[in-house]
Structure formats: C-alpha cells, structure tokens
C-alpha cells in the first residue's frame, strides 16, 4: 500500500470518529506516519487534549477505527501540542 493510500484510509477513519470527538468539544488531526507506516501520529485537540480519559479514547476509539480501515497500522500515538 502506498503512503497516499494509507493516508487516505486513515483520513476516512478520522472522519468517521471526528463527530464523536467534536460533540465533546474536541477534534483530531493526522500528523503523519512513522516506523515504515505502521504507526500513525495524531494530535488530539480542544477538549480532548486535556481530557483525563484521552488515552482510552485514543486506544478504544481512534486506534480501533483506524485499524478497521487500514489493518496494516499497528499503533496510534498522540503527539502533545
């Protein structure tokens, strides 16, 4: 899978989860990939950035949704602002 294809699939996944984050006053943006495109770097924004359960949101919401669309992804990491 090319970088462009991976990015496209991850963006589709983020678009799927974004309304749930926005309903709580947050958002998410794709920053890039690392480790030969098996790790996705994102940034939680707004209320999600300072939320005490953002790691749970990242793993059970964001990572699960990304892996559904792009199974080659092994992990998702949040880069603090």
VOBA-1610 file (N, C-alpha, C; in pm, whole numbers, padded with zeros to 5 digits, always signed):
BEGIN
Unk+00085-00117+00000Unk+00000+00000+00000Unk+00090+00124+00000Unk+00060+00220-00084Unk+00140+00342-00091Unk+00109+00435+00026Unk+00195+00531+00047Unk+00173+00630+00153Unk+00042+00705+00129Unk+00016+00739+00005Unk-00106+00812-00030Unk-00230+00728+00005Unk-00225+00599-00027Unk-00338+00510+00004Unk-00358+00498+00156Unk-00247+00482+00228Unk-00255+00473+00375Unk-00313+00601+00433Unk-00265+00714+00387Unk-00314+00842+00438Unk-00462+00859+00409Unk-00503+00820+00291Unk-00644+00831+00253Unk-00732+00746+00344Unk-00689+00623+00371Unk-00768+00534+00457Unk-00774+00585+00601Unk-00662+00640+00649Unk-00660+00694+00785Unk-00750+00817+00793Unk-00749+00902+00691Unk-00836+01020+00690Unk-00983+00979+00692Unk-01018+00873+00619Unk-01157+00823+00622Unk-01193+00779+00764Unk-01100+00710+00830Unk-01124+00665+00967Unk-01141+00784+01062Unk-01056+00885+01047Unk-01066+01003+01132Unk-01196+01078+01108Unk-01239+01082+00982Unk-01368+01147+00952Unk-01484+01072+01017Unk-01468+00940+01035Unk-01573+00860+01100Unk-01579+00889+01250Unk-01465+00906+01313Unk-01462+00926+01459Unk-01474+01074+01498Unk-01442+01163+01408Unk-01439+01308+01437Unk-01570+01361+01496Unk-01688+01325+01444Unk-01812+01379+01503Unk-01828+01347+01652Unk-01780+01231+01695Unk-01790+01194+01836Unk-01698+01282+01920Unk-01578+01309+01869Unk-01485+01397+01939Unk-01537+01540+01943Unk-01592+01585+01832Unk-01644+01722+01825Unk-01764+01743+01915Unk-01842+01638+01935Unk-01959+01652+02023Unk-01917+01677+02168Unk-01792+01641+02202Unk-01738+01667+02336Unk-01645+01788+02337Unk-01643+01864+02228Unk-01561+01985+02223Unk-01418+01963+02179Unk-01392+01848+02119Unk-01255+01818+02075Unk-01246+01797+01926Unk-01129+01755+01882Unk-01105+01724+01741Unk-00976+01643+01733Unk-00939+01606+01611Unk-00818+01527+01591Unk-00762+01562+01454Unk-00630+01559+01444Unk-00568+01582+01313Unk-00457+01479+01292Unk-00438+01443+01168Unk-00333+01349+01128Unk-00204+01426+01111Unk-00099+01384+01181Unk+00031+01450+01169Unk+00123+01375+01074Unk+00108+01242+01066Unk+00194+01166+00977Unk+00209+01022+01021Unk+00311+00958+00965Unk+00339+00817+00991Unk+00484+00801+01034Unk+00511+00691+01102Unk+00649+00652+01130Unk+00657+00501+01136Unk+00779+00450+01153Unk+00803+00305+01157Unk+00749+00236+01032Unk+00795+00281+00917Unk+00754+00223+00789Unk+00603+00218+00773Unk+00540+00326+00818Unk+00396+00345+00803Unk+00310+00247+00883Unk+00364+00192+00992Unk+00282+00107+01078Unk+00233+00182+01201Unk+00286+00302+01223Unk+00246+00386+01336Unk+00191+00517+01282Unk+00074+00555+01332Unk+00009+00680+01292Unk+00028+00780+01405Unk+00071+00902+01368Unk+00084+01011+01465Unk-00033+01106+01446Unk-00107+01127+01554Unk-00221+01219+01552Unk-00204+01321+01663Unk-00288+01422+01659Unk-00291+01519+01768Unk-00435+01543+01809Unk-00465+01508+01934Unk-00596+01537+01990Unk-00599+01686+02021Unk-00712+01750+01992Unk-00722+01895+02006Unk-00844+01934+02087Unk-00846+02061+02126Unk-00960+02112+02201Unk-00975+02043+02335Unk-01098+02012+02371Unk-01126+01948+02500Unk-01058+01812+02511Unk-01034+01745+02399Unk-00971+01612+02402Unk-00825+01618+02447Unk-00759+01731+02420Unk-00617+01743+02454Unk-00593+01735+02604Unk-00681+01793+02683Unk-00661+01794+02827Unk-00748+01696+02903Unk-00821+01614+02832Unk-00915+01521+02896Unk-00841+01409+02968Unk-00890+01373+03085Unk-00825+01268+03164Unk-00841+01129+03104Unk-00936+01110+03015Unk-00955+00978+02953Unk-00914+00976+02806Unk-00827+01071+02765Unk-00793+01076+02624Unk-00715+00954+02576Unk-00640+00886+02665Unk-00570+00765+02623Unk-00668+00652+02594Unk-00777+00646+02671Unk-00880+00547+02644Unk-00949+00578+02511Unk-00977+00705+02487Unk-01036+00748+02359Unk-00943+00713+02244Unk-00814+00737+02264Unk-00716+00711+02159Unk-00711+00562+02125Unk-00708+00476+02226Unk-00695+00332+02202Unk-00826+00268+02158Unk-00932+00290+02235Unk-01055+00218+02204Unk-01140+00284+02099Unk-01120+00410+02073Unk-01197+00477+01969Unk-01118+00499+01843Unk-01014+00581+01853Unk-00937+00622+01736Unk-00859+00505+01675Unk-00780+00437+01757Unk-00696+00329+01704Unk-00781+00217+01645Unk-00888+00180+01712Unk-00975+00073+01663Unk-01037+00111+01528Unk-01080+00235+01514Unk-01141+00281+01389Unk-01037+00286+01277Unk-00918+00334+01307Unk-00812+00338+01205Unk-00777+00196+01159Unk-00762+00103+01253Unk-00727-00035+01217Unk-00836-00101+01134Unk-00961-00061+01155Unk-01071-00116+01075Unk-01054-00076+00928Unk-01011+00047+00904Unk-00995+00097+00768Unk-00858+00066+00709Unk-00756+00056+00794Unk-00618+00034+00749Unk-00553-00069+00840Unk-00579-00198+00813Unk-00533-00304+00904Unk-00381-00314+00920Unk-00306-00254+00830Unk-00159-00260+00840Unk-00105-00172+00954Unk-00189-00083+01006Unk-00148+00005+01115Unk-00140-00076+01244Unk-00027-00063+01314Unk-00006-00138+01439Unk-00040-00055+01562Unk-00013+00077+01556Unk-00045+00158+01673Unk-00066+00303+01632Unk-00133+00375+01722Unk-00162+00516+01702Unk-00108+00590+01825Unk-00033+00696+01800Unk+00022+00774+01911Unk-00025+00919+01901Unk-00051+00978+02019Unk-00091+01118+02026Unk+00033+01202+02051Unk+00052+01304+01971Unk+00162+01398+01989Unk+00105+01522+02058Unk+00153+01548+02178Unk+00105+01663+02255Unk+00141+01793+02184Unk+00054+01891+02195Unk+00079+02021+02131Unk+00187+02098+02204
//
